[in-house]
Every structure is written in C-alpha cells, then in structure tokens.
Amino acid sequence: MKSLAGKHGEANKKKIKGTVVLMKKNVLDFTDFNASIADEVHELLGKKVSLQLVSSVNGDPEKGQQGKLGSPAYLEGWITTNHRLTVGESVFNITFDWEEEVEVPGAFIIKNHHHSEFFLKTVTLEDVPGHGRIHFVCNSWVYPAKKYNQNRIFFSNQAYLPSDTPEPLRRYREEELLTLRGDGTGELQEWDRVYDYAYYNDLADPDKGSDYERPVLGGSTEYPYPRRGRTGRPPTKTDPNAESRLPILSSLNIYVPRDERFGHLKMSDFLAFALKSIVQLLVPEFEALCDRTPDEFDSIEDTLKLYEGGIKLPDGPLLKNIVDNIPLELLKQLLQSDGEEFLKYPTPQVIKDDKSAWRTDEEFTREMLAGVNPVIISRLQEFPPRSKLNSAVYGNQNSTITRQQIEQRLDGLTIDEALKMNSLFILDHHDAIMPYLRRINTTSTKTYATRTLLFLQKDGTLKPLAIELSLPHPNGDEFGAISKVYTPAELGVDGSLWQLAKAYVAVIDSGIHQLISHWLNTHATIEPFVIATNRQLSVVHPIHKLLHPHFRDTMNINAFARQILINAGGIVEITVFPAKYAMEMSSVVYKDWIFPEQALPADLIKRKMAVEDSTSPYGLRLLIEDYPFAVDGLKIWSAIKTWVTDYCSFYYKSDQMVQEDTELQSWWKEVREKGHADKKDEPWWPRMKTLTELIDSCTIIIWVSSALHASTNFGQWPYAGYAPNRPTISRRFMPEPGTPEYEELKSNPDKAFLKTITPQFQTLLGLSTIEILSRHTTDEVYLGQRENPQWTKDTEPLEAFKRFGQTLSEIEDQILQMNGDPKWRNRVGPANIPYTLLFPTSDSGITGRGIPNSIAI
C-alpha cells in the first residue's frame, strides 16, 4: 500500500513543462554523419542530455548558499523528434518536477552525455507556479560533459547588475566568468570557451625563410597594436617570439571560442564565395595564367571583359586544380554552363550606367565624401599645407604647391578669402606615407606620398585644384621631399598626366582605406572590447546584453584575416601598395589612435569638417552641407546614442551606481590595461565614473562595430570592383619627357595608364577578395534588429529598442528622399551611384547598402 501511495504522490506532483530548441551537429556539419548515429547509440544506452533547474531564491547552506538544484530532467524523444521551427532546428519537450526548494528557477545546468556537441538555442519553461513563462536565450555550443571542467550553466533572460544578483545565483555568475577567462596557459581547443589576449605575433612565418619574417605587433613602443584573441599555438622553430601558423587548408579551424565562430548559414555562404574566389589555393596557377596573357590588360575594353564575358580559363593544370579542390555541388554554381568561363564578376555600380564617368574630376572628388573611404578628407587650415613630420629626421616636408598654380581656379577668390570662407579642403596622404615610402619603393611598388587640394563650389561639389606627388630625397631623408605638382587638364599629354596623378592618389587612398579606415579602425580596435566583455561582464549584465550583438563573428573574421589576408605573403601584401610593410605601417598609425575621437561628431570636428553649433541638428554644422557620409552618419549616430541613453538610464540611476558596478569597472580597466595595453597610460581614456562616460563609450563601440564598419566595407565592390577606379598598386613612376614611357603616354594613354596601375594577376586576386567581403550573408542581423525578441525580460528597454528600430526606418525614408533630390549632387554623382552605404537594412548579396550589427565580414 505504501508504495502505491508513493506512486500516487509522484503522479500528483506539479510538473513544469518546457521546450528546448537546438541544432544537432550532423545538421550543421555535413561531413559528420557518424555524429548522428553515435548520439543515438548513446541515447539508447541511457546516456542522455540532462537539465537541472537552479533556484534564484533558495540557497544551499552546504554549498555556500549557491542556488539549490532541482532533480535532473531529460530531453524527450532525441531519436524520434522531427518537429522543427526552421531548417536544422529540433524542438524537444522536457518535463521537470516542480520542487518547492527550487521555487523560481534563475538558471539551469545542462549535461550532454552524448558523443557530439549541439548548438543550444533556447529553453522555455511554461507555467512556473507564481511566475508563468521563463525564457532562457542560450545560443551556445554544448560539448559532451567530459570535455568540460565546469558545468555548463545558462541564466534566464533577466538582466542584473552585480549588486542586484540574487544571492543564490551570485557564485554561479562569478564562476562562469572565471571559466571564460581561462588560466592563460596551453593551446586552446575547439571546445574551450576561453577569451584571452595575445600580440599579433602570428602574421610572420619565419620557418619559411627570411622573406616571411615580420615584426611582432603589440607590446612595444615601436610597434604598438590592439590585442587579438589568444590561440596558444606553440612558437615557430626559428623565432621563439613568433607563433606557429596553421596550414592554409586548415584556416577554418583556427581557434576562436566556439560561440564566436560563424553560424552554419554564414559559414556555408562564406565557403561558397571563398571557393569561388579560389584565393590562395591557386595563386601559382593564376600567376602562370596571367604570365601567358601576359600580366597586362591591354586596353580599357580588356578590363571590362571581366564583367561582360568573363575571362576564359584554358584547359590544363589550372582547371584541374579547381576541379580537384572544390566540391562537386559547388562547382556547378561556379563554372558557367559551358564549363569554361570562370572568372566573370558582377558589374560594379561605378561602371553600370556609364563606363567612363569614373574618370571625371567630379566623381574623383565626390568619392572622398560618398565613396568607400569618406573619413580622410579635411578642411585646409593654412596655405601651403605644412607637414607635422619631425624636420630633424625628415627635413622640409611642407607642400610646394604655389598660389599661382591654384589661384586662377578659385572662382574669383584669393586663397586667403577661400580659407576664410571654409572653401578649401585637402585629401592629405603625405605624412602617413612618407616615413615608409623609401622602403615601399624598394618592392615592386613605385608610388608617391600625395596631397590633393580641393575647392568647394557654389553647387556643393568639390573640384580638384592640384595634386602634389612627393618622393624622399635621393641623398637621404634629412634633405626633405622632392615634389612635383599637377593641375587639372583634359586634353593631350597634360590630360593623360592628370589622369595618372589621380590614379596615384587613388592607389594611396585604397591602401589607407584597407589598412587604416577599415582594418585598423574597425576590425582590430574592436576585438579587445569583444574579449574584455566576455571576460568581465556576465551574460546577465545589462551592458553585456547591450553590446553582445555588436560583436557577432568579429573574432572569427579577424582570425581568418590573420590566416589568409594580413599575414606575411598574404592577399593584402600581394594586392595593396605597401606590400610587406602593410601591417607594420598600420601599427605606426595606431600610435595616433584616440578612443574618444572615434565618435563621429568628434571625428568631424577633428578633421575641421564641422563646427559646434547649438542651433544645428545634432549640435554640429557641416561645412560641406552635401557630405553624404556625414549627413547620414550623424542621423545614425544620434539614433544609436538615444537608444544607448534610454537603455543605460534604465539600469543606472546615478553616477554612483556606475562607480559601484564591480564588473563594469573591471571591464573598463581590462579594456585599457590589457586589450589596448600599449595605450593604457593615455590621458584621454574615459574614467568610467559617470553615466555620461558609460553612454558615450558604448555609443562609440556600437557606432564603430556597425555603421562605421559598414560605411567602409560594403561599398568595396560598388566602387573598387572596377580596378581602374580604385587601383591598389602602382608599378612605375610618372613618365618623364624624353623617355619611351612618355612617348607611350602620348600615343596610347590608356595602355600607359594600365601599365602603371595594378597588374592583371593582382587585380584578379584583389577582385576575388573584395567580392567576398562586400557580400551580406543570408543570416545577417542589421542595426535595430535582434536574433531573439526575448533577449531581455525588461519591458522599458524593449520599448526603447522598438523606438530605435522605428527611427532607423525613418532614416531609410530620408536617405531615399535625399538621393532622389537633384539639389544634393554628391549623393548620386556622374557615375549614378546613390549613396546607400548607411542605409540600415539590406537583402543578402552585394547590395551597397545595409548596416549589420557587427563586424562580421
């Protein structure tokens, strides 16, 4: 009788029903069919997946008041469940006994006793007595329990400041952060969840020979740099300070914490397009192909064939290598139907409507305001422009442009009047390049430091006044620069020289764009924030919840970059003008990086493109009213700042709360002292003592990760997909009268132009790369969107986030309206490219629009 009564009691015990959404490994990894079978065998043997609820109200006195654990419950129907929400997702039921000592679950512990990992998306508990539904947003890989030293724990979607954390959850919160920090030792494995720091000491490959030696970036005053994620790989045989590299075919396996790796949709998109570009695998064959052509585009018409008919690949080893290295199902996508034309690219916007508009002076200058690198132009303060380089080392580096060369082009103004009216501007690539130029020109690159002077016309467009090309003095740096000035011309040899002068400017601007505006100022400088956030801010911390979407995939794309793009002998060195000095040069520029100046208003003021004005929108008056990047950017900046202000003000009611938040203070200390350690003593760091400093810092981080990155990345194909518009290399100097090159320039200017800029092989390699980088993948999440609507339980932040989305939608309408108004000439220009790089949403593919939440490509 007693046992019957016991059973009756069990039956009457309250139950909590739950649903678990996850993705099985075999769905995500098409090569691992065994995973599915092994998991089912484990399931049949009773090795299941268990979950235990953790109380948020009752502590266990025997475990230092840690939240009491409920009895284990198991996922039901692993073998039989076919219910799916979307492709690849499986939904399982789970039933917990409701135990009074647990009462309100604030977390759960999960143990995976299967053979393989799975991706846990969400857990939802229904009808928890007195509390209704409780959501857990997980989005994490769960490996077999034996791989972990600590239990895997997931918290509900309730945000807590450290001081507000329910006592039973406090130790779980602290221990989870300790796990994520690791102990700083050993080579990290795919199931490790460790976020840690390292220098950029993995770009060199000294074991391959002296040509592949590069300096360590970070940890020295000579080569300061932001930190990257640590992998713990052993040092090279040749140099104990250099970390060994993975073989190129293992690039996808480079360590980043598993939850930082691309999702399956992103990875499959990325792989398909990476294979289409057949980047490094086929470098020798590409070179051989181009040598046969030989290595030149013979005419402008030749360059257009890449988009119109494609370049036919001959039968032989090249095609065989492609077939051998690309899976069959992808090969069908990649080869045209006749199986021959392979290298055919989508037509870039810059030549879609007009094949020659890129050559006009108006398009040349417009792209400084609305192109892919609109963050360099500045207002001229004095004439002639002066250098800030140390004259004791570099001699006289001031500009040699004279009044006589430009004054007749100022619409009747004198230079002094034009300066006073804020009408003179400069694209200044002199001081950044000159210290490296002598070394750069010892490589196959032959180029110049450049200054381009510009005049703001009454219709709001810029016209070029002069281009100055400078070289180091042949007798030594201390003798200053040797400079030559070119002025606009349309006809004859002077017109051809002017086109070449603009090409040298474009070469330098392309390199500065890739290395500084894009790589250094977004990818590299944000990674330390990603690492510090995961190490010091719990997943339940409100600021972690705010910033986390803006870090998605960043560590992964940066790791891939170290593996194939920015490494010694990698794609950047092959295709961009500084060659082997590229990354070293970016390190020197990092010396001038200042965190508060990454704010858009501060950047515009620093470049003298705007002045403070309380009567203007956003408190700034733009000195070029039709500056599309700044006009749209300030709207996006303001929307982000409003959202961040509303969000942070909900959790922090005073400056004192900011100061007393232990996790927040540890986070900010670590960003400065570890993540950007080479800058730790700079006086400009916010001290993180006030709510204003918190709001400003988070706004900068989100702006850089989303809008600034989008503005410098997704226009790469529209503008630079046509190499003559944005060449990345120059191979010979400006031709001098009396030389065969000068005669060629007179008789066949296009051929001379193409012989000067990027050769065929580097063009193909560069195009293949930026075609991938300019694409949105199908799983992109854009600014104002979240992957899961249940990301927080707090209703006020959810309402503020909804307002943020509405504001962004209104900005989209305004952008389309301004692009359709002929008054704003810089928004479309001669090449007919409407400025949409700061248009928040996009479809997948190459669109020239869309602001993803994060630096994800």
QUIDALIN-V43389 format. One record per backbone hydrogen bond with DSSP energy under -0.5 kcal/mol. CO is the residue of the C=O (numbers start at 1). NH is the residue of the N-H. Records with the same first field share a line. If there is no record, write none. Layout:
CO->NH ; NH
This chain:
1->5
2->6
3->7
4->8
5->9
6->10
7->11
8->12
9->13
10->13
14->98
15->17
16->96
17->126
18->94
19->124
20->22 ; 92
21->121 ; 122
22->90
23->119
24->27 ; 28
25->28 ; 29
28->30
29->32
31->33
32->35 ; 36
33->36 ; 37
34->38
35->39
36->40
37->41
38->42
39->43
40->44
41->45
42->47
43->46
46->48
48->50 ; 113
49->75
50->111
51->73
52->109
53->70
54->106 ; 107
57->59
58->68
59->61
60->63 ; 65 ; 66
61->64
63->66
66->60
68->55
73->51
76->93
77->81
83->91
86->89
88->24
90->22 ; 92
92->20
93->76
94->18
96->16
97->99
99->102 ; 103
102->57 ; 104
103->105
104->56
106->156
107->54
108->154
109->52
110->152
111->50 ; 113
112->145
117->25
118->120 ; 142
119->23 ; 121
120->140
121->138 ; 139
122->21
123->136
124->19
125->134
127->129
128->131 ; 132
132->128
134->125
135->157
136->123 ; 138
140->120
141->143
142->118
144->147
145->148
151->153
152->110
154->108
157->159 ; 793
161->164 ; 165
162->165
166->169 ; 170
167->170 ; 171
168->67
169->173
170->174
171->175
172->176
173->177
174->178
175->179
176->180
177->181
178->182
180->195
189->192
192->258
194->196
196->230
198->228
199->201
200->217
201->243
203->568
205->208
206->209
209->212
210->213
212->205
216->218
217->200
223->218
228->198
231->188
234->244
239->236 ; 242
242->236
247->250
248->251
250->253
251->254
257->260
258->261
260->556
263->267
264->268
265->269
266->270
267->271
268->272
269->273
270->274
271->275
272->276
273->277
274->278 ; 279
275->278
278->282
279->282
280->283
282->286
283->287
284->288
285->289
286->290
287->291
288->292
289->293
290->294 ; 295
294->296
295->760
296->298
299->303
300->304
301->305
302->305
303->306
304->307 ; 308
305->309 ; 310
306->345
310->312
311->342 ; 343
312->314
314->319
316->320
317->321
318->322
319->323
320->324
321->325
322->326
327->330 ; 331
328->332
329->333
330->333 ; 334
331->335
336->339
340->313
341->336
342->344
343->311
348->351
349->352 ; 353
356->359
357->360
360->364
361->365
362->366
363->367
365->368
366->369 ; 370
367->371 ; 373
369->629
373->376
378->426
385->399
389->391
390->393 ; 394
391->395
395->397
396->481
402->406
403->406 ; 407
406->409
407->410
410->413
414->418
415->419
416->420
417->421
418->423
419->422
423->456
424->380
425->454
426->378 ; 428
427->429 ; 452
429->450
430->433 ; 434
431->435
433->436 ; 437
434->437 ; 438
436->440
437->441
439->442
440->443
449->470
450->429
451->453 ; 468
452->427
453->465 ; 466
454->425
455->457 ; 463
457->460
461->457
463->455
466->453
467->469 ; 486
468->451
469->484
470->449
471->482
473->476
476->479
477->480
480->473
481->483
482->471
484->469
486->467
491->495
492->496
493->497
494->498
495->499
496->500
497->501
498->502
499->503
500->504
501->505
502->506
503->507
504->508
505->509
506->510
507->511
508->512
509->513
510->514
511->515
512->516 ; 517
513->518
514->519
515->520
516->521
518->522 ; 523
519->524
520->525
522->526
523->527
524->528
526->529 ; 530
527->531
528->532
529->533
530->534
531->535
532->536
533->537
536->538
538->541
540->160
541->545
542->546
543->547
544->548
547->550
548->551
549->552
550->855
551->554 ; 555
553->557
554->558
555->559
556->560
557->561
558->562
559->563
560->564 ; 565
561->565 ; 566 ; 567
564->571
565->572 ; 573
567->570
570->574
571->575
572->576
576->579
578->581
579->582
581->585
582->586
583->587
584->588
585->589
586->590
587->591
588->591
589->592
590->593
594->597
595->598
596->599
599->603
600->604
601->605
602->606
603->607
604->609 ; 610
605->608
607->379
609->623 ; 624
611->621
613->616
616->619
617->620
619->613
620->622
621->611
623->625
625->627
626->628
627->630 ; 631
628->632
629->633
630->634
631->635
632->636
633->637
634->638
635->639
636->640
637->641
638->642
639->643
640->644
641->645
642->646
643->647
644->648
645->649
646->650
647->650 ; 651
648->651 ; 652
651->653
654->658
655->659
656->660
658->661
660->662
661->665
662->666
663->667
664->668
665->669
666->670
667->671
668->672
669->673
670->674 ; 675
671->676
674->677
675->227
676->679
677->680
679->682
682->685
690->694
691->695
692->696
693->697
694->698
695->699
696->700
697->701
698->702
699->703
700->704
701->705
702->706
703->708
704->709
706->710
707->711
708->712
709->712 ; 713
710->713 ; 714
713->716
715->719 ; 720
716->720 ; 721
717->721
718->350
721->723
722->725 ; 726
728->577
729->758
730->446
736->739
739->743
740->744
741->745
742->746
743->747
744->748
748->752
749->753
750->754
751->755
752->756
753->756 ; 757
756->731 ; 732
759->763
760->764
761->765
762->766
763->767
764->768
765->769
766->770
767->771
768->772
769->773
770->774
772->775
776->845
777->780
781->853
782->785
788->791
794->798
795->799
796->800
797->801
798->802
799->803
800->804
801->805
802->806
803->807
804->808
805->809
806->810
807->811
808->812
809->813
810->814
811->815
812->816
813->817
814->818
815->819
816->820
818->821
820->822
821->824
823->825
824->827
825->828 ; 829
827->835
828->833
829->832
832->834
834->836
836->839 ; 850
838->840
839->850
840->851
845->776 ; 847
850->852
851->783
854->856
